[in-house]
Amino acid sequence: MASFPMNAGDGLYSYSKNSHLQKEIIDGVKEMVRDVIIRKLDIKTILSSSNTIHITELGCSVGPNTFSSMQHIVEALKDKYLYQDQLIDSTKSIPEFQIFFNDQVTNDFNTLFCLLPVDRSYYASGVPGSFHGRLFPSRSIHFAHCSTSIHWLSKIPKELLEKNSPAWNKGLIDYVGASNVEIVNAYVAQFERDMEMFFNARAEEIVPGGMMVLVSPFLGYVRLLGFFWF
């Protein structure tokens, strides 16, 4: 069983109207994201061959949260460019920004792009597909961002659906309160496979000197998720 996108549209039960927790998380890490961009990202290196910065928002879903994140990142990158200006050809103008909004192929991109801010300072496009695999050409992305999405599995582990399996989960799709350690192990194994695919894909796509920011609301991911530069 494959994964699905968040509820579409902008109605009462849509993700757009029910993502306040995600907004709080995004707002809570904004200064951390800005700080790591200012301290760690080498604008000179990533702009050595182009004056356009390519950014991807992995797991954008639907609604205003993704636009808030992207505008904040763009502003931080502009500030970093100005901060590092003495190391760059001062005759060049502020870089242009191209943002690729990514989510499942069945994500409601129509609603998403109807909500695009009219005063945005970047070019926008959609890239449908699972972020557990390749989405972009090799060495084409300068900055990757994924917020409150990385914990979603690509699919339910098949062991949970087989009645003869020691990890059979009695038709449930979660392991909350599961007393069978085999159920927990099946989820852990699937997560490890998904993370291997995710990181292998990003390692091919992100340019040398580029950066990836992963944000998760769960303490259990602290050792794995954080800020990455390549």
Secondary structure as GFF3:
##gff-version 3
##sequence-region A 1 230
A	DSSP	three_ten_helix	15	17	.	.	.	ID=ss1
A	DSSP	alpha_helix	20	40	.	.	.	ID=ss2
A	DSSP	alpha_helix	43	46	.	.	.	ID=ss3
A	DSSP	beta_strand	52	58	.	.	.	ID=ss4
A	DSSP	alpha_helix	65	83	.	.	.	ID=ss5
A	DSSP	three_ten_helix	85	87	.	.	.	ID=ss6
A	DSSP	beta_strand	96	103	.	.	.	ID=ss7
A	DSSP	alpha_helix	109	114	.	.	.	ID=ss8
A	DSSP	beta_strand	123	128	.	.	.	ID=ss9
A	DSSP	beta_strand	141	147	.	.	.	ID=ss10
A	DSSP	three_ten_helix	158	161	.	.	.	ID=ss11
A	DSSP	alpha_helix	181	205	.	.	.	ID=ss12
A	DSSP	beta_strand	206	215	.	.	.	ID=ss13
A	DSSP	three_ten_helix	219	221	.	.	.	ID=ss14
A	DSSP	beta_strand	227	229	.	.	.	ID=ss15
###
